[in-house]
Amino acid sequence: MKLKTRAVRDGDHYVVHGQKVWISTAQVANKILLLARTTPIEECKGTEGLSLFYTDMDRSKVEVREIEKLGRKCVDSNQVFIDGLRIPVEDRVGEEGKGFSYILHGLNPERILIASEAVGLGRAALKRAAGYANEREVFGRPIGQNQGIQHPLAKSWMELEAADLMVQKAAWLYDQHLPCAAEANSAKYLAAEACYHACENAIFTHGGMGYAKEYHVERYLRESWIPRLAPVSPQLILCFIAEKVLGLPKSY
């Protein structure tokens, strides 16, 4: 873990310098959840030496710059630049140097949540596509009567249902306090891919009108990139499954 943002102890405070990227709602937030290095990197191994803080967003010490995005307009995303933010010791979460272990507790449910959102988005796109295919008539018949339209939509339905089963399995394991990292990562991967393909097929079904904002499916396709990219890339998920499930050598 090469995180460079530093929090240096100064009496009953920590003084923080550094920067972060892809921080949600920083335009309006009053509080900040911050992972920072409290032990120099050369004195640590792996994920050691990181501490977690939940503290006030002192805007005299934190500069916020919004990132204009392809989609997800309902939530602002930002870069933040921290210069001398003072954090009281009592705002530290848990023990010093153990912050990354606390963050880990949220990674699996985050993947399950993103996967569930992806399934929902894919289903919304598929519903619009099927509705349009039933209503749009060309050469005296609805386009949904053509197998060239039917088959991609049918395939998307199956992919979304299969992904949802993995989402449910991962969620059940998490609720039972059982190991679920492989299932949570797989759910995120499968749901993101199924969602993307469903949104893409929805545009194809609408033809030229799929490019028009009036029918919404172009927006769905833009939003479908989020679960593919975040919070972890599909390539890293494949590496994780290869190493942790199949026992193959670590590749990175």
FIPAVEX-631012 format. One line per field, with one value per atom (N, C-alpha, C): residue in one letter; atom name; x, y, z. Coordinates in Angstrom, 3 decimals. Layout:
! FIPAVEX-631012
residuo <- [A	...] .
atomo <- [CA	...] .
xx <- [X	...] .
yy <- [Y	...] .
zz <- [Z	...] .
This chain:
! FIPAVEX-631012
residuo <- [M	M	M	K	K	K	L	L	L	K	K	K	T	T	T	R	R	R	A	A	A	V	V	V	R	R	R	D	D	D	G	G	G	D	D	D	H	H	H	Y	Y	Y	V	V	V	V	V	V	H	H	H	G	G	G	Q	Q	Q	K	K	K	V	V	V	W	W	W	I	I	I	S	S	S	T	T	T	A	A	A	Q	Q	Q	V	V	V	A	A	A	N	N	N	K	K	K	I	I	I	L	L	L	L	L	L	L	L	L	A	A	A	R	R	R	T	T	T	T	T	T	P	P	P	I	I	I	E	E	E	E	E	E	C	C	C	K	K	K	G	G	G	T	T	T	E	E	E	G	G	G	L	L	L	S	S	S	L	L	L	F	F	F	Y	Y	Y	T	T	T	D	D	D	M	M	M	D	D	D	R	R	R	S	S	S	K	K	K	V	V	V	E	E	E	V	V	V	R	R	R	E	E	E	I	I	I	E	E	E	K	K	K	L	L	L	G	G	G	R	R	R	K	K	K	C	C	C	V	V	V	D	D	D	S	S	S	N	N	N	Q	Q	Q	V	V	V	F	F	F	I	I	I	D	D	D	G	G	G	L	L	L	R	R	R	I	I	I	P	P	P	V	V	V	E	E	E	D	D	D	R	R	R	V	V	V	G	G	G	E	E	E	E	E	E	G	G	G	K	K	K	G	G	G	F	F	F	S	S	S	Y	Y	Y	I	I	I	L	L	L	H	H	H	G	G	G	L	L	L	N	N	N	P	P	P	E	E	E	R	R	R	I	I	I	L	L	L	I	I	I	A	A	A	S	S	S	E	E	E	A	A	A	V	V	V	G	G	G	L	L	L	G	G	G	R	R	R	A	A	A	A	A	A	L	L	L	K	K	K	R	R	R	A	A	A	A	A	A	G	G	G	Y	Y	Y	A	A	A	N	N	N	E	E	E	R	R	R	E	E	E	V	V	V	F	F	F	G	G	G	R	R	R	P	P	P	I	I	I	G	G	G	Q	Q	Q	N	N	N	Q	Q	Q	G	G	G	I	I	I	Q	Q	Q	H	H	H	P	P	P	L	L	L	A	A	A	K	K	K	S	S	S	W	W	W	M	M	M	E	E	E	L	L	L	E	E	E	A	A	A	A	A	A	D	D	D	L	L	L	M	M	M	V	V	V	Q	Q	Q	K	K	K	A	A	A	A	A	A	W	W	W	L	L	L	Y	Y	Y	D	D	D	Q	Q	Q	H	H	H	L	L	L	P	P	P	C	C	C	A	A	A	A	A	A	E	E	E	A	A	A	N	N	N	S	S	S	A	A	A	K	K	K	Y	Y	Y	L	L	L	A	A	A	A	A	A	E	E	E	A	A	A	C	C	C	Y	Y	Y	H	H	H	A	A	A	C	C	C	E	E	E	N	N	N	A	A	A	I	I	I	F	F	F	T	T	T	H	H	H	G	G	G	G	G	G	M	M	M	G	G	G	Y	Y	Y	A	A	A	K	K	K	E	E	E	Y	Y	Y	H	H	H	V	V	V	E	E	E	R	R	R	Y	Y	Y	L	L	L	R	R	R	E	E	E	S	S	S	W	W	W	I	I	I	P	P	P	R	R	R	L	L	L	A	A	A	P	P	P	V	V	V	S	S	S	P	P	P	Q	Q	Q	L	L	L	I	I	I	L	L	L	C	C	C	F	F	F	I	I	I	A	A	A	E	E	E	K	K	K	V	V	V	L	L	L	G	G	G	L	L	L	P	P	P	K	K	K	S	S	S	Y	Y	Y] .
atomo <- [N	CA	C	N	CA	C	N	CA	C	N	CA	C	N	CA	C	N	CA	C	N	CA	C	N	CA	C	N	CA	C	N	CA	C	N	CA	C	N	CA	C	N	CA	C	N	CA	C	N	CA	C	N	CA	C	N	CA	C	N	CA	C	N	CA	C	N	CA	C	N	CA	C	N	CA	C	N	CA	C	N	CA	C	N	CA	C	N	CA	C	N	CA	C	N	CA	C	N	CA	C	N	CA	C	N	CA	C	N	CA	C	N	CA	C	N	CA	C	N	CA	C	N	CA	C	N	CA	C	N	CA	C	N	CA	C	N	CA	C	N	CA	C	N	CA	C	N	CA	C	N	CA	C	N	CA	C	N	CA	C	N	CA	C	N	CA	C	N	CA	C	N	CA	C	N	CA	C	N	CA	C	N	CA	C	N	CA	C	N	CA	C	N	CA	C	N	CA	C	N	CA	C	N	CA	C	N	CA	C	N	CA	C	N	CA	C	N	CA	C	N	CA	C	N	CA	C	N	CA	C	N	CA	C	N	CA	C	N	CA	C	N	CA	C	N	CA	C	N	CA	C	N	CA	C	N	CA	C	N	CA	C	N	CA	C	N	CA	C	N	CA	C	N	CA	C	N	CA	C	N	CA	C	N	CA	C	N	CA	C	N	CA	C	N	CA	C	N	CA	C	N	CA	C	N	CA	C	N	CA	C	N	CA	C	N	CA	C	N	CA	C	N	CA	C	N	CA	C	N	CA	C	N	CA	C	N	CA	C	N	CA	C	N	CA	C	N	CA	C	N	CA	C	N	CA	C	N	CA	C	N	CA	C	N	CA	C	N	CA	C	N	CA	C	N	CA	C	N	CA	C	N	CA	C	N	CA	C	N	CA	C	N	CA	C	N	CA	C	N	CA	C	N	CA	C	N	CA	C	N	CA	C	N	CA	C	N	CA	C	N	CA	C	N	CA	C	N	CA	C	N	CA	C	N	CA	C	N	CA	C	N	CA	C	N	CA	C	N	CA	C	N	CA	C	N	CA	C	N	CA	C	N	CA	C	N	CA	C	N	CA	C	N	CA	C	N	CA	C	N	CA	C	N	CA	C	N	CA	C	N	CA	C	N	CA	C	N	CA	C	N	CA	C	N	CA	C	N	CA	C	N	CA	C	N	CA	C	N	CA	C	N	CA	C	N	CA	C	N	CA	C	N	CA	C	N	CA	C	N	CA	C	N	CA	C	N	CA	C	N	CA	C	N	CA	C	N	CA	C	N	CA	C	N	CA	C	N	CA	C	N	CA	C	N	CA	C	N	CA	C	N	CA	C	N	CA	C	N	CA	C	N	CA	C	N	CA	C	N	CA	C	N	CA	C	N	CA	C	N	CA	C	N	CA	C	N	CA	C	N	CA	C	N	CA	C	N	CA	C	N	CA	C	N	CA	C	N	CA	C	N	CA	C	N	CA	C	N	CA	C	N	CA	C	N	CA	C	N	CA	C	N	CA	C	N	CA	C	N	CA	C	N	CA	C	N	CA	C	N	CA	C	N	CA	C	N	CA	C	N	CA	C	N	CA	C	N	CA	C	N	CA	C	N	CA	C	N	CA	C	N	CA	C	N	CA	C	N	CA	C	N	CA	C	N	CA	C	N	CA	C	N	CA	C	N	CA	C	N	CA	C	N	CA	C	N	CA	C	N	CA	C	N	CA	C	N	CA	C	N	CA	C	N	CA	C	N	CA	C	N	CA	C	N	CA	C	N	CA	C	N	CA	C	N	CA	C	N	CA	C	N	CA	C	N	CA	C	N	CA	C	N	CA	C	N	CA	C	N	CA	C	N	CA	C	N	CA	C	N	CA	C	N	CA	C	N	CA	C	N	CA	C	N	CA	C	N	CA	C	N	CA	C	N	CA	C	N	CA	C	N	CA	C	N	CA	C	N	CA	C	N	CA	C	N	CA	C	N	CA	C	N	CA	C	N	CA	C	N	CA	C] .
xx <- [0.856	0.000	0.893	0.896	1.811	1.153	0.060	-0.651	0.310	0.268	1.247	0.694	-0.619	-1.177	-0.757	-0.118	0.477	-0.324	-0.436	-1.007	0.057	0.636	1.746	1.220	1.519	1.056	1.732	0.919	1.403	0.601	1.088	0.364	-0.939	-2.049	-3.352	-4.062	-3.300	-3.825	-2.921	-3.463	-2.679	-2.741	-1.636	-1.610	-1.466	-2.414	-2.494	-2.120	-1.302	-0.964	-1.103	-1.703	-1.825	-2.988	-3.349	-4.454	-5.152	-6.417	-7.238	-8.024	-8.414	-9.178	-10.389	-11.445	-12.722	-13.383	-13.504	-14.162	-15.596	-16.573	-17.978	-18.501	-19.363	-20.122	-19.243	-17.990	-17.116	-17.573	-18.419	-18.940	-19.840	-20.479	-21.471	-21.192	-20.198	-19.967	-19.507	-19.946	-19.471	-18.419	-18.377	-17.439	-16.630	-15.492	-14.656	-14.171	-14.251	-13.672	-12.349	-11.262	-9.936	-9.013	-8.408	-7.354	-6.022	-5.141	-3.862	-2.736	-1.538	-0.368	0.125	0.216	0.718	2.117	2.568	3.932	4.595	5.816	6.486	6.510	6.348	6.213	7.426	8.616	9.833	9.928	9.087	9.088	7.975	7.245	6.067	6.179	5.339	5.176	3.712	3.494	2.137	1.222	0.155	-0.875	-0.727	0.405	0.620	0.809	0.629	0.962	-0.073	-1.288	-2.358	-3.408	-3.902	-4.909	-6.147	-7.291	-8.573	-9.105	-9.613	-10.140	-11.534	-12.372	-13.664	-13.739	-13.643	-13.449	-14.176	-14.116	-14.769	-14.042	-14.800	-14.265	-13.956	-12.740	-12.307	-11.873	-12.748	-12.487	-11.398	-10.951	-9.805	-8.503	-8.569	-7.399	-7.570	-8.767	-9.059	-9.616	-8.931	-9.425	-10.123	-11.295	-12.110	-12.267	-11.971	-12.147	-13.022	-14.161	-15.095	-14.586	-14.865	-14.512	-15.773	-15.777	-16.912	-16.873	-18.024	-18.060	-18.970	-18.824	-19.661	-21.103	-21.301	-22.640	-22.664	-23.592	-23.752	-23.781	-24.629	-24.713	-25.331	-26.025	-26.712	-25.745	-24.506	-23.519	-22.243	-21.762	-20.528	-19.322	-18.336	-17.067	-15.949	-14.914	-13.948	-12.531	-11.606	-10.258	-10.204	-9.529	-9.349	-7.861	-7.466	-6.075	-6.024	-5.306	-5.281	-3.940	-4.006	-2.786	-2.868	-2.375	-2.322	-3.608	-4.451	-5.687	-5.341	-5.853	-5.608	-6.787	-6.467	-7.492	-7.269	-8.245	-8.097	-7.885	-7.081	-6.809	-8.099	-9.094	-10.344	-11.140	-10.754	-11.420	-10.803	-9.780	-9.215	-10.145	-10.354	-11.194	-10.308	-10.516	-9.740	-8.288	-7.440	-6.024	-5.247	-4.180	-3.277	-2.598	-2.503	-1.829	-2.689	-3.941	-4.818	-5.941	-5.848	-6.940	-7.336	-6.357	-6.692	-7.499	-7.208	-7.973	-9.431	-9.690	-11.076	-11.769	-11.025	-11.583	-11.995	-11.215	-11.493	-12.890	-13.411	-14.727	-15.814	-15.571	-16.579	-16.443	-15.354	-15.109	-16.077	-16.313	-17.218	-18.653	-19.229	-20.595	-20.671	-19.588	-19.582	-19.698	-18.979	-19.050	-20.443	-21.031	-22.377	-23.387	-23.239	-24.139	-24.032	-22.810	-22.600	-23.186	-22.988	-23.521	-25.046	-25.665	-27.123	-27.632	-26.930	-27.296	-27.180	-26.129	-25.917	-27.046	-27.463	-28.574	-29.837	-30.088	-31.268	-31.235	-30.076	-29.934	-30.110	-29.524	-29.678	-31.130	-31.842	-33.258	-34.083	-33.741	-34.460	-34.264	-33.025	-32.740	-33.480	-33.474	-34.135	-35.643	-36.233	-37.666	-38.018	-37.213	-37.463	-37.284	-36.277	-36.023	-37.170	-37.643	-38.742	-40.019	-40.255	-41.435	-41.389	-40.217	-40.072	-40.222	-39.641	-39.706	-41.139	-41.986	-43.394	-44.209	-43.796	-44.587	-44.141	-42.873	-42.339	-42.657	-43.319	-43.688	-42.919	-42.393	-41.702	-42.193	-42.576	-43.109	-44.336	-45.145	-46.413	-46.354	-45.234	-45.125	-44.211	-44.415	-43.534	-42.124	-41.126	-39.743	-39.410	-40.115	-39.880	-40.267	-40.918	-41.264	-40.075	-39.053	-37.866	-36.855	-36.324	-35.390	-34.101	-33.760	-32.576	-32.715	-33.942	-34.225	-34.441	-35.163	-35.510	-34.295	-33.420	-32.360	-31.389	-30.895	-30.018	-30.708	-32.005	-32.726	-32.949	-33.256	-33.422	-32.112	-31.023	-29.708	-29.399	-29.723	-29.487	-30.312	-31.548	-32.367	-31.695	-31.182	-30.526	-29.258	-28.484	-27.251	-27.543	-28.566	-28.926	-29.442	-30.250	-30.760	-29.625	-28.675	-27.536	-26.679	-26.449	-25.668	-26.382	-27.710	-28.466	-28.377	-28.331	-28.159	-26.832	-25.775	-24.486	-24.535	-25.256	-25.440	-26.126	-27.189	-27.931	-27.078	-26.277	-25.399	-24.376	-23.757	-22.753	-23.381	-24.579	-25.259	-25.618	-26.083	-26.424	-25.194	-24.080	-22.845	-22.412	-22.508	-22.126	-23.032	-24.321	-25.280	-25.023	-24.497	-24.207	-22.812	-22.118	-20.756	-19.785	-20.006	-19.145	-18.254	-17.119	-16.255	-17.026	-16.885	-17.671	-16.896	-15.580	-14.810	-14.905	-14.774	-14.836	-16.207	-17.246	-18.608	-18.939	-18.509	-18.784	-18.083	-16.836	-16.119	-16.714	-17.095	-17.712	-19.047	-19.831	-21.115	-20.921	-19.951	-19.671	-19.262	-18.392	-17.926	-19.080	-19.808	-20.864	-22.002	-22.383	-23.484	-23.098	-21.874	-21.426	-21.419	-20.944	-20.914	-22.325	-23.178	-24.554	-25.290	-25.064	-25.691	-25.254	-23.962	-23.438	-24.033	-24.069	-24.591	-26.087	-26.828	-28.256	-28.489	-27.681	-27.824	-27.425	-26.385	-25.964	-27.046	-27.624	-28.699	-29.939	-30.168	-31.320	-31.150	-29.940	-29.682	-29.848	-29.279	-29.427	-30.907	-31.699	-33.121	-33.827	-33.447	-34.061	-33.521	-32.435	-31.845	-31.368	-31.628	-31.197	-31.773	-32.996	-33.608	-32.914	-32.132	-31.360	-30.305	-29.959	-28.965	-29.613	-30.935	-31.673	-31.929	-31.783	-31.994	-33.437	-34.344	-35.770	-36.081	-35.333	-35.649	-34.798	-33.914	-33.180	-32.093	-32.169	-31.242	-29.800	-29.586	-28.209	-27.651	-28.509	-28.092	-27.783	-28.600	-28.352	-26.986	-26.654	-25.362	-24.214	-24.346	-23.299	-23.155	-24.291	-24.240	-23.683	-23.846	-23.405	-21.893	-21.181	-19.714	-19.250	-20.055	-19.613	-19.350	-20.294	-19.985	-18.881	-18.587	-17.462	-16.129	-16.084	-14.829	-14.563	-15.610	-15.446	-16.268	-15.886	-14.721	-13.431	-13.484	-12.293	-12.455	-11.364	-11.433	-11.740	-12.343	-12.614	-11.343	-10.248	-8.987	-8.467	-8.601	-8.157	-9.035	-10.327	-11.198	-10.763	-10.448	-9.976	-8.677	-7.785	-6.540	-6.830	-7.785	-8.146	-8.690	-9.618	-10.200	-9.126	-8.252	-7.192	-6.283	-5.936	-5.007	-5.690	-6.792	-7.396	-8.301	-8.908	-9.818	-9.135	-8.414	-7.801	-6.386	-5.827	-4.495	-3.369	-3.575	-2.544	-1.587	-0.359	0.604	0.118	0.442	0.076	0.744	-0.023	0.488	0.881	0.707	1.009	1.671] .
yy <- [-1.187	0.000	1.239	1.978	3.116	4.452	4.433	5.660	6.666	7.907	8.916	9.994	10.181	11.210	10.921	11.893	11.691	12.386	11.711	12.291	12.170	13.296	13.297	13.738	12.943	13.257	14.520	15.422	16.671	16.917	16.374	16.497	15.732	16.410	15.751	15.898	16.187	16.286	15.522	15.253	14.827	15.963	16.200	17.203	16.475	16.734	15.969	16.827	16.239	16.825	15.724	16.060	15.079	15.388	14.429	14.620	13.298	13.395	12.230	12.522	11.445	11.619	10.695	11.092	10.377	10.331	11.500	11.649	12.139	11.371	11.695	12.727	13.603	14.600	15.597	15.769	16.732	18.174	18.415	19.767	20.209	19.268	19.614	18.990	18.117	17.354	18.240	17.892	18.516	17.667	16.373	15.438	14.737	14.182	13.442	12.166	11.039	9.776	9.634	9.620	9.755	8.627	7.970	6.989	7.657	7.703	8.408	7.610	7.865	7.164	7.837	7.055	7.580	7.051	6.076	5.557	5.635	6.156	6.270	4.944	5.008	3.812	2.903	3.496	2.693	1.880	2.188	1.467	0.425	0.244	-0.635	-1.723	-2.741	-3.792	-3.842	-4.016	-4.190	-3.040	-3.358	-2.358	-1.799	-2.005	-1.490	0.020	0.646	2.054	3.041	2.565	3.449	3.579	4.786	5.026	5.661	5.386	5.867	6.965	8.044	9.177	9.539	9.999	10.579	11.928	12.990	14.310	15.392	16.609	17.743	18.125	18.558	19.012	20.508	20.819	22.211	22.746	23.503	23.938	25.006	25.537	26.444	25.666	24.340	23.481	22.443	22.394	21.398	22.094	21.939	22.475	21.371	21.671	20.689	21.119	20.218	20.477	19.390	19.793	18.813	18.235	16.953	16.252	16.106	16.676	16.498	15.077	14.393	12.973	12.658	11.441	10.928	10.767	10.348	10.121	10.373	9.712	9.827	11.282	12.041	13.476	13.780	12.803	13.056	13.176	12.709	12.757	13.401	14.448	15.074	14.209	14.183	13.490	14.523	14.325	15.407	14.917	15.850	15.755	16.657	16.205	17.061	17.193	18.411	18.718	19.203	18.473	18.722	19.340	20.490	21.216	21.684	20.841	21.223	21.021	20.076	19.784	19.181	19.778	19.289	18.425	17.190	16.230	15.850	16.065	15.644	14.137	13.722	12.299	11.511	12.106	11.387	11.140	11.767	11.528	10.358	9.741	8.535	7.360	6.519	5.327	4.147	3.617	2.451	2.767	1.762	1.883	2.564	3.240	3.816	2.690	2.871	1.893	0.734	0.650	-0.467	-0.058	1.128	1.670	0.831	0.247	-0.522	-1.768	-2.375	-3.557	-3.198	-1.953	-1.521	-1.281	-0.711	-0.468	-1.781	-2.839	-4.129	-4.643	-4.317	-4.808	-4.298	-3.183	-2.619	-3.017	-3.713	-3.984	-5.009	-6.112	-7.132	-6.631	-6.009	-5.486	-4.392	-3.627	-2.614	-3.271	-4.352	-5.064	-5.654	-6.199	-6.757	-5.656	-4.506	-3.379	-2.922	-2.732	-2.302	-3.330	-4.610	-5.677	-5.623	-5.409	-5.323	-4.129	-3.008	-1.830	-2.125	-2.845	-3.161	-4.041	-5.030	-5.878	-5.032	-4.123	-3.266	-2.383	-1.807	-0.953	-1.769	-2.948	-3.807	-4.182	-4.472	-4.817	-3.632	-2.432	-1.239	-1.036	-1.224	-1.087	-2.152	-3.379	-4.477	-4.248	-3.715	-3.436	-2.402	-1.342	-0.321	-0.898	-1.748	-2.327	-3.233	-4.072	-4.978	-4.191	-3.129	-2.298	-1.647	-1.123	-0.483	-1.519	-2.707	-3.753	-4.207	-4.143	-4.517	-3.438	-2.179	-1.053	-0.594	-0.662	-0.138	-1.089	-0.577	-1.406	-0.973	-1.949	-1.729	-2.804	-2.389	-3.302	-4.063	-3.357	-3.916	-4.909	-4.985	-5.920	-5.341	-5.664	-5.147	-5.706	-4.873	-5.336	-6.457	-6.535	-7.610	-8.980	-9.027	-10.317	-10.920	-10.099	-10.556	-11.169	-12.338	-13.015	-12.216	-11.397	-10.555	-9.555	-9.213	-8.360	-9.209	-10.302	-11.136	-11.752	-12.342	-13.163	-12.380	-11.201	-10.449	-10.078	-9.739	-9.367	-10.589	-11.720	-12.953	-13.338	-13.190	-13.509	-12.579	-11.302	-10.359	-10.720	-11.157	-11.572	-12.715	-13.687	-14.831	-14.409	-13.546	-13.079	-12.314	-11.477	-10.708	-11.615	-12.616	-13.548	-14.349	-14.804	-15.569	-14.698	-13.458	-12.538	-12.282	-12.131	-11.868	-13.039	-14.245	-15.403	-15.332	-14.901	-14.744	-13.603	-12.532	-11.434	-11.958	-12.725	-13.250	-14.212	-15.026	-15.952	-15.190	-14.183	-13.388	-12.672	-12.114	-11.403	-12.358	-13.567	-14.556	-14.942	-15.192	-15.545	-14.424	-13.182	-12.041	-11.939	-12.123	-12.059	-13.161	-14.292	-15.413	-15.308	-14.185	-13.972	-15.053	-15.488	-16.484	-15.823	-16.439	-15.864	-15.679	-14.522	-14.256	-13.430	-13.318	-12.454	-12.914	-14.216	-14.722	-14.473	-14.731	-14.554	-13.076	-12.214	-10.779	-10.198	-10.592	-10.115	-10.672	-11.944	-12.554	-11.902	-11.608	-10.947	-9.591	-8.841	-7.521	-7.641	-8.594	-8.782	-9.200	-10.234	-10.769	-9.773	-9.092	-8.132	-6.933	-6.472	-5.330	-5.664	-6.847	-7.239	-7.446	-8.111	-8.335	-7.011	-6.093	-4.768	-4.031	-4.018	-3.306	-3.863	-5.196	-5.804	-5.534	-5.515	-5.220	-3.790	-2.855	-1.454	-1.266	-1.957	-1.901	-2.467	-3.605	-4.208	-3.326	-2.585	-1.675	-0.580	-0.084	0.937	0.333	-0.859	-1.517	-1.740	-2.107	-2.346	-1.074	0.049	1.331	1.882	1.309	1.820	3.248	4.078	5.474	6.208	5.855	6.522	6.160	5.094	4.755	5.795	6.582	7.655	8.938	8.971	10.158	10.118	11.264	11.324	11.024	11.249	11.062	9.669	8.655	7.277	6.736	7.529	7.231	6.159	5.289	4.157	4.597	5.737	6.232	6.602	7.110	7.436	6.166	5.152	3.884	3.320	3.420	2.892	3.654	4.986	5.768	5.356	5.143	4.750	3.335	2.488	1.097	0.966	2.035	1.988	2.016	2.594	2.743	1.394	0.435	-0.843	-1.639	-1.335	-2.010	-1.462	-0.154	0.497	0.502	0.597	0.828	-0.186	-0.473	0.061	-0.696	-1.687	-2.448	-2.855	-2.898	-3.193	-4.674	-4.991	-6.404	-7.234	-6.618	-7.346	-7.772	-6.874	-7.229	-8.315	-8.307	-9.377	-10.717	-10.740	-11.974	-12.449	-11.517	-11.874	-12.448	-11.850	-12.311	-13.737	-13.993	-15.330	-16.347	-15.980	-16.889	-17.280	-16.279	-16.532	-17.183	-16.580	-17.000	-18.224	-18.404	-19.529	-20.700	-20.389	-21.445	-21.801	-20.997	-21.308	-21.027	-20.161	-19.850	-18.796	-18.707	-17.738	-16.300	-15.458	-14.060	-13.409	-12.636	-12.101	-10.632	-10.010	-8.580	-8.262] .
zz <- [0.000	0.000	0.000	-1.118	-1.288	-0.975	-0.223	0.118	0.763	0.263	0.680	1.598	1.649	2.526	3.968	4.619	5.944	7.029	8.169	9.377	10.471	10.857	11.816	13.188	14.203	15.558	16.071	16.611	17.202	18.477	19.592	20.847	20.808	21.041	21.037	19.692	18.642	17.276	16.306	15.130	13.975	12.962	12.258	11.198	9.870	8.961	7.713	6.518	5.636	4.342	3.287	2.146	1.071	0.165	-0.656	-1.586	-1.851	-2.245	-2.552	-3.835	-4.521	-5.749	-5.726	-6.433	-6.489	-5.114	-4.512	-3.224	-3.468	-3.030	-3.269	-2.273	-2.742	-1.974	-1.219	-1.628	-0.930	-1.128	-2.133	-2.340	-1.189	-0.531	0.487	1.854	1.953	3.184	4.340	5.526	6.753	7.455	7.120	7.725	6.643	7.021	6.089	6.756	6.038	6.471	5.734	6.475	5.883	6.322	5.352	5.614	5.296	6.280	6.093	6.729	6.253	6.772	8.047	9.128	10.396	10.728	9.963	10.090	8.727	8.637	7.329	6.587	5.274	4.458	4.541	4.727	4.789	6.077	7.048	8.318	8.391	7.288	7.307	6.252	6.424	5.436	5.004	3.721	3.210	3.563	4.275	4.592	6.010	6.619	7.971	7.950	9.124	9.293	8.801	8.481	8.029	9.134	9.337	10.371	9.755	10.370	9.864	10.786	10.172	10.924	10.412	11.332	10.966	11.660	10.865	11.466	10.678	11.198	10.543	9.257	8.276	6.991	7.122	7.528	7.694	6.333	5.695	4.324	4.224	5.341	5.296	5.082	5.298	5.135	4.028	3.449	2.422	1.189	0.065	-1.207	-1.975	-2.498	-3.213	-4.669	-5.584	-7.019	-7.612	-8.161	-8.710	-10.022	-10.233	-11.469	-12.311	-13.494	-14.406	-14.960	-14.956	-15.257	-16.446	-16.935	-18.018	-17.575	-16.335	-15.799	-14.302	-13.626	-12.160	-11.695	-12.344	-12.066	-10.697	-10.122	-8.849	-7.676	-7.848	-6.771	-7.307	-6.616	-7.070	-6.713	-7.603	-7.370	-7.449	-6.633	-6.446	-6.221	-6.424	-5.885	-4.661	-3.608	-2.446	-2.151	-1.782	-1.469	-0.020	0.816	2.254	2.631	3.271	3.629	5.084	5.997	7.398	8.170	7.744	8.475	9.835	10.904	12.255	12.708	13.086	13.491	14.951	15.823	17.220	17.328	18.294	18.482	18.668	19.340	19.577	18.297	17.189	15.909	15.140	15.721	15.108	15.374	14.355	14.488	14.871	16.071	16.499	16.786	16.605	16.935	15.811	16.208	15.206	14.432	13.123	12.279	11.825	12.309	11.964	11.012	10.434	9.643	8.449	7.764	6.566	6.921	8.067	8.483	8.728	9.183	9.390	8.050	7.103	5.771	5.106	5.339	4.713	5.027	6.209	6.597	5.659	4.988	4.103	2.654	2.285	0.869	0.292	0.993	0.459	0.334	1.370	1.184	0.129	-0.049	-1.106	-2.473	-2.687	-3.958	-4.178	-3.115	-3.215	-3.559	-2.920	-3.192	-4.640	-5.128	-6.512	-7.479	-7.170	-8.030	-8.080	-6.932	-6.888	-7.694	-7.582	-8.378	-9.873	-10.254	-11.667	-12.206	-11.416	-11.837	-12.032	-11.104	-11.219	-12.442	-12.725	-13.907	-15.183	-15.227	-16.400	-16.641	-15.556	-15.692	-16.172	-15.717	-16.174	-17.672	-18.133	-19.561	-20.366	-19.855	-20.556	-20.641	-19.591	-19.589	-20.652	-20.737	-21.766	-23.168	-23.334	-24.653	-25.085	-24.171	-24.501	-24.794	-24.031	-24.282	-25.650	-26.007	-27.317	-28.435	-28.237	-29.259	-29.504	-28.489	-28.649	-29.347	-29.143	-29.666	-31.048	-31.344	-32.594	-33.745	-34.758	-35.908	-37.149	-37.853	-39.125	-40.102	-41.305	-42.321	-41.803	-41.005	-40.596	-39.443	-38.737	-37.613	-36.552	-35.284	-34.235	-34.408	-34.173	-34.354	-33.381	-32.276	-31.313	-31.807	-32.967	-33.563	-34.301	-34.520	-35.242	-34.263	-34.607	-33.717	-33.516	-34.505	-34.353	-33.214	-32.878	-31.729	-30.475	-30.610	-29.468	-28.772	-29.559	-28.972	-28.074	-28.484	-27.572	-26.261	-26.331	-25.119	-24.227	-24.835	-24.061	-23.385	-24.096	-23.523	-22.351	-22.501	-21.407	-20.182	-20.383	-19.241	-18.493	-19.221	-18.574	-17.845	-18.468	-17.830	-16.542	-16.556	-15.362	-14.256	-14.619	-13.609	-12.986	-13.794	-13.274	-12.350	-12.765	-11.931	-10.609	-10.663	-9.440	-8.466	-8.975	-8.092	-7.348	-8.012	-7.333	-6.329	-6.664	-5.704	-4.445	-4.627	-3.479	-2.658	-3.330	-2.614	-1.782	-2.382	-1.670	-0.480	-0.682	0.406	1.537	1.187	2.215	3.029	2.361	3.067	4.002	3.508	4.340	5.568	5.379	6.493	7.520	7.068	7.968	8.586	8.319	8.831	8.338	7.098	6.475	5.433	5.092	4.051	2.750	2.127	0.915	-0.109	0.052	-0.844	-2.295	-2.525	-3.907	-4.507	-3.733	-4.233	-4.440	-3.508	-3.636	-4.862	-5.078	-6.254	-7.533	-7.513	-8.697	-9.012	-7.976	-8.186	-8.840	-8.367	-8.926	-10.396	-10.696	-12.075	-12.990	-12.600	-13.454	-13.643	-12.566	-12.661	-13.522	-13.380	-14.176	-15.668	-16.016	-17.425	-17.968	-17.183	-17.628	-17.796	-16.877	-16.948	-18.212	-18.456	-19.623	-20.917	-21.021	-22.240	-22.394	-21.298	-21.364	-21.841	-21.321	-21.726	-23.189	-23.599	-25.000	-25.908	-25.527	-26.325	-26.364	-25.284	-25.271	-26.315	-26.467	-27.493	-28.883	-29.086	-30.390	-30.730	-29.731	-29.952	-30.415	-29.821	-30.183	-31.503	-31.992	-33.233	-33.061	-34.036	-33.968	-32.771	-32.365	-31.220	-29.912	-29.936	-28.748	-28.431	-29.419	-29.246	-28.741	-28.738	-28.311	-26.808	-26.163	-24.720	-24.333	-25.258	-24.990	-24.453	-24.884	-24.532	-23.371	-22.840	-21.610	-21.728	-22.720	-22.726	-22.945	-23.607	-23.735	-22.364	-21.482	-20.120	-19.335	-19.523	-18.844	-19.233	-20.529	-20.973	-20.323	-20.202	-19.543	-18.080	-17.416	-16.007	-15.829	-16.846	-16.722	-16.662	-17.006	-16.901	-15.455	-14.555	-13.169	-12.505	-12.523	-11.869	-12.550	-13.804	-14.460	-13.956	-13.688	-13.319	-11.817	-11.033	-9.594	-8.803	-7.557	-6.838	-7.115	-7.983	-8.359	-9.811	-10.552	-11.984	-12.220	-13.370	-13.670	-13.747	-14.195	-14.294	-12.918	-11.932	-10.580	-9.967	-10.302	-9.819	-10.397	-11.681	-12.301	-11.652	-11.340	-10.649	-9.273	-8.566	-7.230	-7.268	-8.186	-8.300	-8.688	-9.617	-10.051	-8.892	-8.072	-6.964	-5.765	-5.294	-4.036	-4.161	-5.333	-5.516	-6.219	-7.297	-8.100	-7.661	-6.746	-6.232	-7.191	-8.162	-9.141	-8.561	-9.090	-8.544	-8.698	-7.727	-7.788	-8.983	-9.754	-11.021	-10.950	-9.810	-9.725	-8.383] .
